[in-house]
């Protein structure tokens, strides 16, 4: 099968190549998915699981990509809950070959049914961004109706999901980003916008929940904005500062079939929009992940028309 492979961690996305790889097999509790669309997060090329297996052994050449939408073509021994021919979407495991390929083997529990009225391209854009937003807000952030939420990177893949979910759940949402991101963040539902290059973050005042995707100095300054009893939730690594009277939590997104179902239902109802910036074919994936200009939104690779 055709697949995008990486062998050199230092090369980043420039080290991606299109190659022929053996088609995977569905082992116990797996399904084999014929990939129709794949999502990719550039940061995963810095994750240990891209380069080594669970025992720390080198597993290159490895296939990146963890978001998938496609059709089940085979079931592994003992697999339940899904069937051959079923449309699915979800997350491939971090330490196994991923979804930038014509086929991928995935644990069945990491996938959810993809309704027939949701395009594969949309389905592939949802798992990481949608689950990260959902878990950060409702699981780790313990969001409550009426709270104020500061969303960093509100125009990005994760931030736009956080903004929409928080707004729908009854939050007052303040988005941040670059000046060029203002209109997008407001279109996704932010009631205010802070230009991190030109505005003063501290002018926001106190908030109940900060959702951070940046880390570093922005995360440290954001901790000072959290009200007593509030939360700073981050996906940018262990927080370097704790809110006074509040909590700081970092987390890694996990696959969850029920949450995927909640997310895709909101897409079907028109309550949640994805932020897709570019769609490319597998043959053009290397160029798509090495653009000559900034692409707003997520790049999705369409494996099959």
NULUM-440599 format. One record per residue (C-alpha): z, x, y; residue in one letter. Coordinates in steps of 0.001 Angstrom, whole numbers, plus 524288, in hexadecimal, padded with zeros to 5 digits. Layout:
NULUM-440599
+-------+-------+-------+----+
!     Z !     X !     Y ! aa !
+-------+-------+-------+----+
!     Z !     X !     Y !  a !
...
+-------+-------+-------+----+
//
This chain:
NULUM-440599
+-------+-------+-------+----+
!     Z !     X !     Y ! aa !
+-------+-------+-------+----+
! 80000 ! 80000 ! 80000 !  x !
! 7FE8D ! 803EF ! 80E48 !  x !
! 80B02 ! 8076C ! 81585 !  x !
! 8100D ! 80E8D ! 82170 !  x !
! 81815 ! 81A5F ! 81D3F !  x !
! 820CE ! 82438 ! 82414 !  x !
! 824DE ! 831B0 ! 81F61 !  x !
! 82A03 ! 838BF ! 82B79 !  x !
! 835DE ! 83345 ! 8329F !  x !
! 833B6 ! 83BEF ! 83E84 !  x !
! 825D7 ! 836CA ! 84077 !  x !
! 82A12 ! 828C7 ! 8434E !  x !
! 81F4A ! 81E96 ! 843CF !  x !
! 81542 ! 8296A ! 84619 !  x !
! 817C0 ! 82DB1 ! 83815 !  x !
! 8137E ! 820BC ! 83242 !  x !
! 80794 ! 820BB ! 8296E !  x !
! 80000 ! 81670 ! 821E1 !  x !
! 7FFF6 ! 819D5 ! 81374 !  x !
! 7FE7A ! 81484 ! 805B8 !  x !
! 80B77 ! 8120E ! 7FED8 !  x !
! 80F05 ! 80C3C ! 7F19F !  x !
! 8114B ! 7FD9D ! 7F1ED !  x !
! 81FE6 ! 7FAF7 ! 7F048 !  x !
! 825B9 ! 7F337 ! 7E514 !  x !
! 82FAF ! 7E851 ! 7E604 !  x !
! 83BF3 ! 7ED02 ! 7DEF5 !  x !
! 84826 ! 7E501 ! 7DC4A !  x !
! 84B02 ! 7DAC5 ! 7E6C3 !  x !
! 83ED0 ! 7DF07 ! 7EE63 !  x !
! 83290 ! 7D7E9 ! 7F23A !  x !
! 82578 ! 7DE61 ! 7F496 !  x !
! 81FE0 ! 7D9C1 ! 8017F !  x !
! 81195 ! 7DA1C ! 8053D !  x !
! 8135E ! 7DE25 ! 8135F !  x !
! 80C00 ! 7D642 ! 81D85 !  x !
! 81308 ! 7DB87 ! 82991 !  x !
! 81CDE ! 7E64F ! 82C18 !  x !
! 82614 ! 7E9A6 ! 83727 !  x !
! 82A86 ! 7F762 ! 83A7C !  x !
! 83543 ! 7FCD4 ! 84325 !  x !
! 83261 ! 80AD2 ! 847CE !  x !
! 840D1 ! 80E1F ! 84750 !  x !
! 840B6 ! 80D23 ! 8388A !  x !
! 83A25 ! 81A75 ! 837E6 !  x !
! 8475F ! 82003 ! 83BFF !  x !
! 84EF8 ! 81884 ! 8318F !  x !
! 8537D ! 82063 ! 825AB !  x !
! 84EBF ! 815C6 ! 81C64 !  x !
! 840AE ! 81835 ! 8206C !  x !
! 84168 ! 825E7 ! 81ADD !  x !
! 84B75 ! 825AD ! 80FE4 !  x !
! 84FE0 ! 81C24 ! 8057B !  x !
! 85DB8 ! 81703 ! 803A9 !  x !
! 8619E ! 823A5 ! 7FCE2 !  x !
! 85C82 ! 82BFB ! 8080B !  x !
! 8507C ! 830B3 ! 800B1 !  x !
! 843AB ! 832DE ! 807DA !  x !
! 83A6E ! 8277B ! 8058A !  x !
! 82EAB ! 82B75 ! 80DB4 !  x !
! 823C2 ! 82808 ! 80EDE !  x !
! 82A45 ! 81B42 ! 812A3 !  x !
! 82492 ! 80E85 ! 81796 !  x !
! 82B3D ! 80999 ! 82409 !  x !
! 82C57 ! 7FBB2 ! 828FE !  x !
! 836D9 ! 7F1F1 ! 82513 !  x !
! 8322D ! 7E4CF ! 82A39 !  x !
! 8290D ! 7DD4A ! 82172 !  x !
! 821FC ! 7D069 ! 8207B !  x !
! 8199F ! 7CDB4 ! 814B0 !  x !
! 81836 ! 7C711 ! 80784 !  x !
! 8200D ! 7C96C ! 7FB10 !  x !
! 81725 ! 7CE69 ! 7F036 !  x !
! 820F1 ! 7D269 ! 7E5AF !  x !
! 82F47 ! 7D0CE ! 7E228 !  x !
! 83820 ! 7DB54 ! 7DCAD !  x !
! 84145 ! 7D8F2 ! 7D147 !  x !
! 84C23 ! 7CF76 ! 7D4C3 !  x !
! 8466F ! 7CBCB ! 7E1F9 !  x !
! 84A1A ! 7BE32 ! 7E695 !  x !
! 8483F ! 7B62F ! 7F2D5 !  x !
! 839FD ! 7B956 ! 7F570 !  x !
! 82D52 ! 7B6A5 ! 7EE32 !  x !
! 81FE8 ! 7BCAD ! 7EC6B !  x !
! 81690 ! 7B7DF ! 7F6E9 !  x !
! 8216A ! 7B501 ! 800A6 !  x !
! 82016 ! 7B914 ! 80EF5 !  x !
! 82BB9 ! 7C17E ! 812EB !  x !
! 830D8 ! 7CA19 ! 81DDF !  x !
! 83C58 ! 7D325 ! 81F61 !  x !
! 84187 ! 7E107 ! 81EF5 !  x !
! 83E56 ! 7EBEF ! 81569 !  x !
! 84964 ! 7F536 ! 811E0 !  x !
! 84BBA ! 8011D ! 81A89 !  x !
! 84B16 ! 80B39 ! 80F87 !  x !
! 83EF7 ! 8062C ! 80877 !  x !
! 8309A ! 8069F ! 80BD3 !  x !
! 82D90 ! 7FCB1 ! 81645 !  x !
! 823DB ! 7F2C3 ! 81AF8 !  x !
! 818F6 ! 7FA71 ! 8219D !  x !
! 81143 ! 7F90C ! 8150E !  x !
! 80944 ! 7EF38 ! 80D79 !  x !
! 814C3 ! 7EC51 ! 8045B !  x !
! 8237E ! 7EE30 ! 804F0 !  x !
! 82E85 ! 7EBF3 ! 7FB31 !  x !
! 83A56 ! 7E564 ! 8016E !  x !
! 84727 ! 7DFE9 ! 7FC73 !  x !
! 8455C ! 7D13D ! 7FBEA !  x !
! 8520C ! 7CEA0 ! 8033B !  x !
! 84C80 ! 7D5BE ! 80F2F !  x !
! 84180 ! 7CBE4 ! 810AF !  x !
! 840A8 ! 7BDDA ! 8153F !  x !
! 835F0 ! 7B3A4 ! 813CD !  x !
! 82BE5 ! 7B415 ! 81EBF !  x !
! 82780 ! 7A648 ! 82239 !  x !
! 818F2 ! 7A3DC ! 8217A !  x !
! 81809 ! 7A0B3 ! 82FF8 !  x !
! 81D31 ! 7AE1B ! 83402 !  x !
! 812F2 ! 7B8D0 ! 834C6 !  x !
! 81530 ! 7C532 ! 82CCE !  x !
! 81436 ! 7CD47 ! 83946 !  x !
! 81F3B ! 7C578 ! 83F64 !  x !
! 82728 ! 7C63A ! 832DF !  x !
! 82653 ! 7D50B ! 832AB !  x !
! 82B38 ! 7D5D7 ! 840A8 !  x !
! 837D5 ! 7CE81 ! 83DF1 !  x !
! 840A0 ! 7D570 ! 8340F !  x !
! 8462C ! 7E13B ! 83B4A !  x !
! 84602 ! 7DB91 ! 84901 !  x !
! 84A5B ! 7CE0A ! 844F1 !  x !
! 8550F ! 7D225 ! 83B8C !  x !
! 85A20 ! 7DC9B ! 844D3 !  x !
! 85B21 ! 7D29E ! 84FB8 !  x !
! 86162 ! 7C851 ! 846FC !  x !
! 86B60 ! 7D169 ! 840F5 !  x !
! 86EA4 ! 7D81A ! 84DC5 !  x !
! 87129 ! 7CB40 ! 854A2 !  x !
! 87703 ! 7C25D ! 84A77 !  x !
! 87CC0 ! 7CB43 ! 84000 !  x !
! 88184 ! 7D781 ! 84710 !  x !
! 881C8 ! 7D250 ! 85502 !  x !
! 888CA ! 7C59A ! 85186 !  x !
! 88169 ! 7BE94 ! 85C33 !  x !
! 8872D ! 7B1F1 ! 8616B !  x !
! 8806B ! 7A767 ! 8696C !  x !
! 88175 ! 7A9A8 ! 877FA !  x !
! 882FC ! 7B866 ! 8776D !  x !
! 87B51 ! 7C1CE ! 87FF5 !  x !
! 872D4 ! 7CBA1 ! 878A7 !  x !
! 86D1A ! 7D833 ! 87E21 !  x !
! 860F2 ! 7DBD0 ! 8764B !  x !
! 85BA5 ! 7E98F ! 877BA !  x !
! 84D16 ! 7EAFC ! 8753F !  x !
! 84B60 ! 7DC59 ! 87700 !  x !
! 83C88 ! 7DD42 ! 876B4 !  x !
! 83C1C ! 7E51F ! 86A0A !  x !
! 83B01 ! 7E0BB ! 85BF8 !  x !
! 84996 ! 7DF5B ! 85982 !  x !
! 84D9C ! 7DC3F ! 86775 !  x !
! 84411 ! 7D100 ! 868E6 !  x !
! 84987 ! 7CAEF ! 85C69 !  x !
! 85780 ! 7CCB5 ! 86125 !  x !
! 85404 ! 7C689 ! 86E2B !  x !
! 84DDB ! 7BA8C ! 867F1 !  x !
! 85857 ! 7B864 ! 85D9A !  x !
! 86364 ! 7BA3B ! 86759 !  x !
! 85D31 ! 7B115 ! 87149 !  x !
! 85AF8 ! 7A68D ! 86710 !  x !
! 8690F ! 7A7FA ! 8626D !  x !
! 86E3C ! 7A55B ! 8700E !  x !
! 86FAD ! 7B2D7 ! 8762E !  x !
! 86D7A ! 7B761 ! 8840E !  x !
! 86428 ! 7C2BA ! 881A0 !  x !
! 86262 ! 7CEBF ! 88A19 !  x !
! 85737 ! 7D771 ! 885A3 !  x !
! 854BE ! 7E5B9 ! 888D4 !  x !
! 84920 ! 7EEE7 ! 88814 !  x !
! 83EE0 ! 7F557 ! 89082 !  x !
! 83967 ! 7EEC3 ! 89C93 !  x !
! 82CE5 ! 7EB7F ! 89542 !  x !
! 834DA ! 7E40C ! 88B1E !  x !
! 83AD8 ! 7DA54 ! 894BA !  x !
! 830E2 ! 7CF5C ! 89308 !  x !
! 830E1 ! 7D07F ! 88431 !  x !
! 83FBA ! 7D030 ! 88352 !  x !
! 8406E ! 7C44C ! 88C29 !  x !
! 835A1 ! 7BD97 ! 88468 !  x !
! 83DAD ! 7BF58 ! 87807 !  x !
! 84930 ! 7B890 ! 87E77 !  x !
! 85167 ! 7C261 ! 88601 !  x !
! 8576F ! 7BC2C ! 89214 !  x !
! 8590F ! 7C936 ! 89903 !  x !
! 8529A ! 7D67E ! 897A4 !  x !
! 857C6 ! 7E421 ! 89A98 !  x !
! 84DEF ! 7EF0E ! 89CE5 !  x !
! 8550C ! 7FAA4 ! 896E9 !  x !
! 84D07 ! 80442 ! 89EF7 !  x !
! 84FB7 ! 7FE4C ! 8AC3C !  x !
! 85ACA ! 7F45A ! 8AB72 !  x !
! 86943 ! 7F735 ! 8A989 !  x !
! 86D99 ! 7F2C6 ! 89C12 !  x !
! 87BB1 ! 7F141 ! 8A068 !  x !
! 877B2 ! 7E6BA ! 8AA27 !  x !
! 8767D ! 7DD8E ! 89E8A !  x !
! 8854A ! 7DC2D ! 89E3E !  x !
! 88C9C ! 7D800 ! 89209 !  x !
! 885D4 ! 7D281 ! 88602 !  x !
! 88AB7 ! 7CD7A ! 878F8 !  x !
! 880EB ! 7D472 ! 8703A !  x !
! 8781F ! 7E04A ! 871DD !  x !
! 86CF1 ! 7E214 ! 86832 !  x !
! 868DF ! 7F057 ! 8691C !  x !
! 85C8B ! 7F678 ! 8638B !  x !
! 85C9C ! 802B2 ! 86C10 !  x !
! 86964 ! 80A17 ! 86A1C !  x !
! 86D6D ! 81607 ! 871F9 !  x !
! 87124 ! 81461 ! 8802F !  x !
! 86CAD ! 80635 ! 880BE !  x !
! 8759A ! 80299 ! 87571 !  x !
! 88120 ! 809E1 ! 87B76 !  x !
! 87F5C ! 80308 ! 88887 !  x !
! 87D78 ! 7F609 ! 881C5 !  x !
! 88A94 ! 7F731 ! 87AFF !  x !
! 890DF ! 7F649 ! 88862 !  x !
! 88A65 ! 7E91E ! 88ABB !  x !
! 8904E ! 7E259 ! 87EE3 !  x !
! 89AEF ! 7D89D ! 88231 !  x !
! 8A7FA ! 7D84D ! 87AFB !  x !
! 8A5A7 ! 7D2F6 ! 86D66 !  x !
! 8971F ! 7D5C0 ! 86E54 !  x !
! 88DE0 ! 7DDBF ! 865F4 !  x !
! 88447 ! 7E8EB ! 86737 !  x !
! 87ABE ! 7E86B ! 85BD7 !  x !
! 87153 ! 7F3BF ! 859FB !  x !
! 866BE ! 7F832 ! 850A1 !  x !
! 865D3 ! 80589 ! 8572D !  x !
! 87064 ! 80C55 ! 84F29 !  x !
! 87F33 ! 80D3D ! 85020 !  x !
! 88387 ! 80934 ! 85DD8 !  x !
! 888E9 ! 81411 ! 86656 !  x !
! 8914E ! 80AEC ! 86E98 !  x !
! 899CC ! 7FF37 ! 86B7D !  x !
! 89AEE ! 7F380 ! 8748F !  x !
! 8A86B ! 7F21E ! 87AA3 !  x !
! 8AE88 ! 7E6BD ! 87371 !  x !
! 8A247 ! 7E485 ! 86B6B !  x !
! 89B65 ! 7E9C9 ! 85F73 !  x !
! 88F65 ! 7F247 ! 85CFD !  x !
! 887B4 ! 7F0E0 ! 8505C !  x !
! 87BB3 ! 7F7E6 ! 84B35 !  x !
! 8743F ! 7F2D0 ! 83F82 !  x !
! 8682B ! 7F47A ! 8371B !  x !
! 86034 ! 7E838 ! 8349D !  x !
! 86098 ! 7E281 ! 826E4 !  x !
! 8575A ! 7D971 ! 81FC4 !  x !
! 85C35 ! 7CB71 ! 81ED3 !  x !
! 853F4 ! 7C061 ! 81946 !  x !
! 85BA0 ! 7B57C ! 81FE5 !  x !
! 85AC2 ! 7BBEF ! 82D34 !  x !
! 84C34 ! 7BE5A ! 82B78 !  x !
! 84AE9 ! 7AFDD ! 828B8 !  x !
! 85217 ! 7AC6C ! 83544 !  x !
! 84973 ! 7B5A0 ! 83D09 !  x !
! 83C72 ! 7B0F5 ! 83799 !  x !
! 84053 ! 7A2BA ! 83976 !  x !
! 8425E ! 7A571 ! 847F0 !  x !
! 834C4 ! 7AB66 ! 84872 !  x !
! 82F20 ! 79F3A ! 8421B !  x !
! 83647 ! 79681 ! 84BCB !  x !
! 83156 ! 79E48 ! 85769 !  x !
! 83F1E ! 7A2A2 ! 85AFD !  x !
! 83C9D ! 7B105 ! 8582A !  x !
! 830E6 ! 7B966 ! 85BC4 !  x !
! 82D82 ! 7C6A8 ! 85637 !  x !
! 829EF ! 7D21E ! 85ED2 !  x !
! 81D8F ! 7D7A8 ! 858B1 !  x !
! 8166A ! 7E18E ! 86106 !  x !
! 80BAD ! 7E675 ! 8580F !  x !
! 805C7 ! 7E2E3 ! 84ADD !  x !
! 7FDF7 ! 7ED28 ! 8437D !  x !
! 7F7E5 ! 7EEE5 ! 8361A !  x !
! 7FDA6 ! 7F856 ! 82C1F !  x !
! 7F22B ! 80193 ! 82E1E !  x !
! 7F5B9 ! 80235 ! 83C95 !  x !
! 80484 ! 802D5 ! 83AF4 !  x !
! 80616 ! 81150 ! 83E05 !  x !
! 7FF33 ! 80FA2 ! 84B13 !  x !
! 806CB ! 80321 ! 84DCF !  x !
! 813B4 ! 80A26 ! 84C2B !  x !
! 80F36 ! 81545 ! 854EA !  x !
! 80A2C ! 80DD8 ! 860DB !  x !
! 80557 ! 814B5 ! 86CFB !  x !
! 80C6C ! 80AF5 ! 875B3 !  x !
! 818DE ! 802FB ! 874D6 !  x !
! 8178C ! 7F6B5 ! 86C8B !  x !
! 82072 ! 7EB67 ! 8700A !  x !
! 8255B ! 7E473 ! 863FA !  x !
! 8250F ! 7E785 ! 8558A !  x !
! 8196F ! 7ED40 ! 84E47 !  x !
! 8161D ! 7E5FE ! 841CB !  x !
! 80D02 ! 7EB35 ! 8375D !  x !
! 8047B ! 7E0CA ! 83132 !  x !
! 80202 ! 7E59A ! 82353 !  x !
! 7F9A4 ! 7DA10 ! 81F1A !  x !
! 7F1DF ! 7D0B4 ! 827CF !  x !
+-------+-------+-------+----+
//
